């Protein structure tokens, strides 16, 4: 048995227009994700920048801030000794930053302390954004 495909002379939609709509949806989703990530540092004095990196059909929202990286990912040890009244602005059980207190008393590699518990901002942001993505993606036939 031989199968012969039937190829339409013209596609039922404009491919370039379709791809433009997909790119626009990705841009919107990245902007919304960037805003959402800003909530994790809303009370920080030195807020990290969140940058949208574009690569064809992919968008990444990233921060190159070392403190954000350590707080989000956690550490095994820390060398900062905090003041007695220190209260972290974030915690592993909360997503949004809140008011904190105190700060660094001194830093010494001679007195290592237990590490920072990971806040996992990246995975928490992804979980919060997942249901919203469906509403952000709207492709209409051209």
KOLDREN-122200 format. One line per 3 residues: their letters; for each residue x, y, z of N, C-alpha, C, CB. Coordinates in Angstrom, 2 decimals. Glycine has a CB too. Layout:
BEGIN
A) X:Y:Z:X:Y:Z:X:Y:Z:X:Y:Z; ...
//
This chain:
BEGIN
XXX) 0.84:-1.16:0.00:0.00:0.00:0.00:0.89:1.24:0.00:-0.96:-0.01:1.21; 0.51:2.19:-0.78:1.28:3.42:-0.91:0.43:4.59:-0.41:1.73:3.66:-2.38; 1.05:5.45:0.42:0.35:6.61:0.97:0.95:7.87:0.34:0.47:6.66:2.54
XXX) 0.09:8.70:-0.21:0.53:9.96:-0.80:-0.02:11.11:0.03:0.08:10.08:-2.29; 0.87:11.91:0.63:0.37:13.03:1.44:-0.26:14.11:0.56:1.52:13.63:2.27; -1.27:14.74:1.11:-1.90:15.87:0.43:-1.39:17.13:1.12:-3.48:15.77:0.47
XXX) -0.60:17.89:0.42:0.01:19.10:0.98:-0.76:20.30:0.47:1.52:19.20:0.61; -1.31:21.10:1.38:-2.05:22.28:0.92:-1.12:23.28:0.25:-2.79:22.94:2.09; -1.63:23.96:-0.74:-0.81:24.96:-1.44:-0.54:26.17:-0.54:-1.51:25.40:-2.74
XXX) -1.44:26.42:0.41:-1.27:27.54:1.33:-1.63:27.08:2.74:-2.15:28.77:0.91; -0.80:27.42:3.72:-1.08:27.04:5.10:-2.32:27.80:5.60:0.14:27.33:6.01; -3.09:27.18:6.50:-4.31:27.84:6.98:-4.04:29.01:7.92:-5.18:26.83:7.67
XXX) -2.78:29.26:8.26:-2.44:30.39:9.13:-1.07:30.93:8.73:-2.45:29.96:10.62; -0.80:32.15:9.15:0.46:32.82:8.86:1.48:32.40:9.93:0.28:34.38:8.82; 2.47:31.63:9.54:3.46:31.10:10.49:4.22:32.22:11.20:4.45:30.17:9.76
XXX) 4.62:33.24:10.47:5.36:34.35:11.09:4.51:35.06:12.14:5.81:35.36:10.02; 3.23:35.26:11.84:2.32:35.90:12.78:2.14:35.02:14.02:0.95:36.18:12.12; 2.01:33.72:13.79:1.85:32.76:14.89:3.08:32.81:15.81:1.64:31.33:14.34
XXX) 4.27:32.78:15.22:5.50:32.81:16.02:5.64:34.13:16.77:6.72:32.59:15.12; 5.21:35.22:16.17:5.23:36.53:16.84:4.33:36.50:18.07:4.79:37.65:15.88; 3.16:35.89:17.94:2.25:35.79:19.08:2.85:34.93:20.20:0.90:35.20:18.63
XXX) 3.52:33.86:19.82:4.17:33.00:20.82:5.25:33.80:21.54:4.78:31.74:20.15; 6.07:34.55:20.79:7.12:35.38:21.40:6.52:36.42:22.34:7.96:36.07:20.31; 5.41:37.05:21.93:4.76:38.05:22.77:4.26:37.42:24.07:3.58:38.70:22.02
XXX) 3.71:36.22:23.98:3.24:35.51:25.18:4.41:35.17:26.10:2.49:34.22:24.79; 5.52:34.75:25.53:6.71:34.44:26.34:7.22:35.70:27.03:7.83:33.84:25.45; 7.23:36.83:26.32:7.68:38.09:26.91:6.77:38.49:28.08:7.69:39.20:25.84
XXX) 5.46:38.37:27.88:4.51:38.72:28.94:4.68:37.81:30.16:3.07:38.63:28.41; 4.85:36.51:29.91:5.04:35.56:31.01:6.33:35.88:31.77:5.08:34.11:30.47; 7.38:36.24:31.06:8.66:36.59:31.71:8.52:37.86:32.54:9.77:36.77:30.65
XXX) 7.79:38.85:32.02:7.58:40.09:32.78:6.78:39.82:34.05:6.86:41.13:31.91; 5.76:38.99:33.96:4.96:38.64:35.13:5.80:37.87:36.15:3.73:37.82:34.72; 6.64:36.97:35.67:7.52:36.19:36.55:8.51:37.11:37.24:8.27:35.10:35.76
XXX) 9.02:38.08:36.51:9.96:39.05:37.09:9.30:39.84:38.23:10.47:40.03:36.00; 8.05:40.26:38.02:7.31:40.97:39.08:7.12:40.06:40.29:5.94:41.45:38.55; 6.77:38.82:40.03:6.54:37.86:41.12:7.82:37.64:41.92:6.03:36.51:40.56
XXX) 8.95:37.54:41.25:10.22:37.34:41.95:10.58:38.56:42.79:11.34:37.04:40.94; 10.13:39.73:42.37:10.38:40.95:43.14:9.74:40.90:44.52:9.87:42.16:42.39; 8.67:40.13:44.68:8.02:40.00:45.99:8.93:39.34:47.02:6.72:39.20:45.86
XXX) 9.84:38.51:46.56:10.72:37.80:47.48:11.75:38.72:48.12:11.44:36.67:46.76; 11.93:39.90:47.54:12.92:40.85:48.06:12.30:42.23:48.31:14.10:40.98:47.09; 10.99:42.29:48.44:10.29:43.58:48.53:10.75:44.44:49.71:8.81:43.34:48.65
XXX) 11.22:43.85:50.78:11.66:44.64:51.94:13.19:44.73:52.06:11.09:44.05:53.21; 13.91:44.18:51.10:15.37:44.24:51.15:15.85:45.66:50.87:15.99:43.25:50.13; 16.88:46.07:51.59:17.46:47.39:51.37:18.18:47.43:50.02:18.43:47.76:52.52
XXX) 19.01:46.44:49.76:19.74:46.34:48.48:19.06:45.26:47.63:21.26:46.00:48.71; 18.05:45.69:46.89:17.28:44.75:46.07:18.09:44.30:44.85:15.95:45.39:45.62; 18.11:43.00:44.59:18.80:42.54:43.38:17.98:42.87:42.13:19.06:41.02:43.46
XXX) 18.67:43.00:41.02:18.01:43.20:39.73:17.63:41.83:39.17:18.91:43.99:38.74; 16.45:41.76:38.58:16.03:40.56:37.88:15.99:40.90:36.40:14.63:40.04:38.39; 16.73:40.15:35.61:16.89:40.42:34.20:16.24:39.31:33.39:18.38:40.57:33.83
XXX) 15.59:39.69:32.30:14.99:38.70:31.41:15.97:38.44:30.28:13.60:39.19:30.85; 16.40:37.18:30.17:17.29:36.78:29.09:16.47:36.06:28.03:18.45:35.86:29.61; 16.63:36.48:26.77:15.87:35.91:25.66:16.77:35.04:24.79:15.21:37.03:24.81
XXX) 16.24:33.90:24.38:16.94:33.04:23.43:15.88:32.28:22.63:17.91:32.04:24.16; 15.64:32.72:21.43:14.63:32.14:20.54:13.31:31.96:21.26:15.11:30.80:19.99; 12.88:30.76:21.49:11.58:30.50:22.12:11.73:30.18:23.61:10.87:29.34:21.42
XXX) 12.65:30.88:24.28:12.88:30.64:25.69:13.12:31.97:26.39:14.08:29.69:25.90; 12.61:32.08:27.61:12.83:33.27:28.43:13.30:32.80:29.81:11.54:34.15:28.54; 14.34:33.41:30.30:14.84:33.12:31.65:14.83:34.41:32.45:16.28:32.50:31.60
XXX) 14.35:34.33:33.67:14.39:35.48:34.57:15.46:35.14:35.60:12.97:35.78:35.26; 16.53:35.94:35.63:17.68:35.62:36.46:18.15:36.82:37.27:18.82:35.11:35.60; 18.88:36.52:38.32:19.57:37.53:39.10:21.00:37.07:39.28:18.86:37.78:40.48
XXX) 21.92:37.97:39.14:23.34:37.65:39.33:23.81:38.07:40.74:24.21:38.35:38.25; 22.86:38.42:41.60:23.17:38.90:42.94:23.59:37.72:43.83:21.95:39.65:43.55; 24.79:37.79:44.41:25.31:36.69:45.22:24.47:36.44:46.47:26.74:36.97:45.63
XXX) 24.03:37.51:47.13:23.24:37.34:48.36:21.93:36.64:48.04:22.96:38.71:49.03; 21.27:37.05:46.94:20.02:36.39:46.53:20.28:34.90:46.25:19.42:37.08:45.27; 21.39:34.61:45.59:21.77:33.24:45.27:21.96:32.42:46.56:23.07:33.21:44.43
XXX) 22.65:32.99:47.55:22.90:32.26:48.80:21.61:32.07:49.59:23.93:33.01:49.64; 20.76:33.10:49.64:19.51:32.99:50.40:18.56:32.01:49.72:18.84:34.38:50.53; 18.44:32.08:48.41:17.53:31.20:47.69:18.02:29.75:47.70:17.37:31.68:46.25
XXX) 19.31:29.56:47.45:19.86:28.21:47.35:20.34:27.61:48.65:20.97:28.21:46.39; 20.55:28.46:49.65:21.07:27.98:50.93:22.58:27.79:50.89:20.40:26.67:51.32; 23.15:27.62:52.08:24.59:27.38:52.19:24.84:26.33:53.27:25.36:28.71:52.53
XXX) 25.98:25.68:53.21:26.33:24.70:54.24:26.80:25.39:55.51:27.41:23.74:53.73; 27.62:26.45:55.33:28.12:27.22:56.48:27.99:28.70:56.15:29.62:26.86:56.81; 28.08:29.53:57.18:28.15:30.97:56.97:29.18:31.52:57.94:26.74:31.66:57.18
XXX) 29.76:32.61:57.55:30.83:33.20:58.35:30.40:34.50:59.00:32.05:33.43:57.51; 29.20:34.93:58.71:28.70:36.18:59.30:28.08:35.88:60.65:27.66:36.85:58.36; 28.45:36.65:61.65:27.80:36.59:62.96:26.85:37.77:63.01:28.85:36.63:64.16
XXX) 25.59:37.45:63.30:24.55:38.47:63.27:24.41:39.13:64.64:23.20:37.86:62.82; 23.83:40.32:64.65:23.57:41.02:65.91:22.52:40.25:66.71:23.10:42.49:65.64; 22.49:40.41:68.03:21.54:39.66:68.86:20.07:39.88:68.49:21.75:40.03:70.30
XXX) 19.73:41.05:67.95:18.34:41.33:67.60:17.99:40.94:66.16:18.06:42.80:67.81; 18.87:40.18:65.50:18.66:39.85:64.09:17.39:39.03:63.88:19.86:39.10:63.55; 16.62:39.43:62.88:15.45:38.66:62.43:15.49:38.71:60.91:14.08:39.25:63.02
XXX) 15.54:37.54:60.27:15.63:37.46:58.80:14.37:38.03:58.15:15.85:36.01:58.35; 14.54:38.63:56.97:13.40:39.18:56.23:12.66:38.09:55.46:13.87:40.26:55.26; 13.30:36.95:55.28:12.68:35.82:54.59:12.83:34.58:55.46:13.31:35.60:53.18
XXX) 12.01:33.58:55.18:12.15:32.30:55.87:11.80:31.18:54.90:11.22:32.23:57.14; 12.26:29.97:55.17:11.97:28.86:54.25:10.47:28.59:54.07:12.65:27.61:54.74; 9.66:28.94:55.05:8.23:28.64:54.97:7.41:29.76:54.33:7.70:28.35:56.36
XXX) 8.00:30.93:54.13:7.27:32.06:53.55:7.84:32.41:52.18:7.33:33.29:54.48; 6.99:32.95:51.34:7.43:33.35:50.00:7.81:34.83:49.97:6.33:33.06:48.97; 6.91:35.66:50.45:7.13:37.11:50.37:8.00:37.59:51.52:5.78:37.86:50.37
XXX) 8.89:38.52:51.19:9.75:39.11:52.21:8.91:39.93:53.18:10.87:39.99:51.57; 9.36:39.98:54.42:8.68:40.78:55.43:9.72:41.60:56.18:7.86:39.87:56.42; 9.30:42.36:57.15:10.23:43.19:57.91:11.21:42.35:58.70:9.48:44.10:58.85
XXX) 12.42:42.76:58.74:13.45:42.08:59.52:14.05:43.05:60.53:14.55:41.49:58.61; 15.10:42.62:61.19:15.77:43.48:62.16:17.24:43.08:62.25:15.09:43.40:63.55; 18.02:43.99:62.76:19.43:43.71:63.00:20.22:43.59:61.71:19.57:42.44:63.78
XXX) 21.40:43.02:61.85:22.27:42.88:60.68:23.53:42.12:61.05:22.63:44.26:60.09; 24.56:42.31:60.28:25.83:41.62:60.49:26.63:42.33:61.57:26.64:41.56:59.17; 27.06:41.57:62.59:27.92:42.12:63.63:29.38:42.09:63.15:27.76:41.32:64.97
XXX) 29.80:40.93:62.64:31.13:40.80:62.06:31.20:39.53:61.22:32.21:40.77:63.17; 32.23:39.46:60.38:32.45:38.30:59.52:33.83:37.75:59.85:32.33:38.66:57.99; 33.87:36.44:60.12:35.14:35.80:60.43:35.11:34.34:59.99:35.46:35.91:61.93
XXX) 36.09:33.95:59.22:36.19:32.55:58.81:36.66:31.67:59.96:37.15:32.42:57.61; 37.09:32.29:61.07:37.53:31.53:62.24:36.34:31.01:63.05:38.43:32.38:63.12; 35.16:31.60:62.85:33.98:31.21:63.61:32.82:30.85:62.66:33.55:32.34:64.58
XXX) 32.93:29.71:61.97:31.84:29.33:61.06:30.57:28.99:61.84:32.27:28.12:60.20; 29.46:29.35:61.27:28.14:29.11:61.86:27.38:28.14:60.96:27.34:30.46:62.04; 26.25:27.60:61.46:25.43:26.76:60.58:24.97:27.57:59.37:24.19:26.19:61.35
XXX) 24.81:26.89:58.26:24.48:27.57:57.01:23.08:28.17:56.97:24.62:26.62:55.88; 22.76:28.78:55.83:21.47:29.40:55.59:20.53:28.33:55.02:21.59:30.63:54.62; 19.34:28.21:55.58:18.36:27.28:55.02:17.82:27.86:53.71:17.19:27.01:56.04
XXX) 17.80:27.03:52.69:17.38:27.47:51.36:15.94:27.97:51.36:17.53:26.33:50.35; 15.71:29.11:50.71:14.36:29.66:50.56:13.70:29.13:49.29:14.40:31.19:50.54; 14.49:28.61:48.36:14.00:28.02:47.10:13.05:28.96:46.36:13.28:26.70:47.39
XXX) 13.46:30.20:46.21:12.61:31.18:45.53:12.27:30.76:44.11:13.30:32.54:45.51; 13.22:30.12:43.42:12.98:29.74:42.02:11.86:28.71:41.89:14.26:29.19:41.41; 11.90:27.65:42.69:10.85:26.63:42.59:9.51:27.15:43.12:11.26:25.37:43.35
XXX) 9.56:27.98:44.16:8.31:28.55:44.69:7.68:29.50:43.67:8.56:29.28:46.02; 8.50:30.28:42.99:7.98:31.18:41.96:7.37:30.38:40.82:9.10:32.12:41.42; 8.03:29.32:40.40:7.50:28.48:39.32:6.14:27.90:39.71:8.49:27.34:38.98
XXX) 6.00:27.42:40.94:4.73:26.86:41.40:3.63:27.92:41.44:4.89:26.22:42.78; 3.99:29.14:41.84:3.00:30.22:41.91:2.59:30.68:40.51:3.56:31.40:42.71; 3.52:30.64:39.57:3.23:31.13:38.22:2.54:30.09:37.33:4.51:31.57:37.56
XXX) 2.70:28.82:37.63:2.16:27.76:36.76:0.68:27.95:36.42:2.35:26.41:37.43; -0.21:28.15:37.39:-1.62:28.30:37.02:-1.90:29.59:36.24:-2.47:28.28:38.27; -1.10:30.61:36.45:-1.30:31.89:35.76:-0.84:31.84:34.31:-0.56:32.99:36.48
XXX) 0.06:30.93:33.99:0.59:30.85:32.63:-0.51:30.53:31.60:1.68:29.78:32.56; -1.45:29.70:31.99:-2.53:29.34:31.07:-3.30:30.58:30.63:-3.49:28.33:31.74; -3.55:31.49:31.56:-4.27:32.71:31.23:-3.44:33.71:30.43:-4.75:33.36:32.48
XXX) -2.11:33.62:30.55:-1.25:34.56:29.84:-1.05:34.17:28.36:0.10:34.65:30.54; -1.17:32.88:28.09:-0.91:32.40:26.74:-2.19:32.43:25.92:-0.31:30.97:26.76; -2.24:33.37:24.99:-3.42:33.53:24.12:-2.96:33.62:22.68:-4.25:34.78:24.51
XXX) -3.16:32.58:21.93:-2.79:32.56:20.52:-4.10:32.60:19.72:-1.91:31.28:20.16; -4.20:33.53:18.81:-5.39:33.63:17.97:-5.03:33.37:16.52:-6.06:35.02:18.12; -5.90:32.73:15.78:-5.59:32.47:14.36:-5.50:33.77:13.58:-6.66:31.55:13.73
X) -4.54:33.85:12.70:-4.32:35.07:11.93:-5.20:35.11:10.70:-2.87:35.20:11.53
//
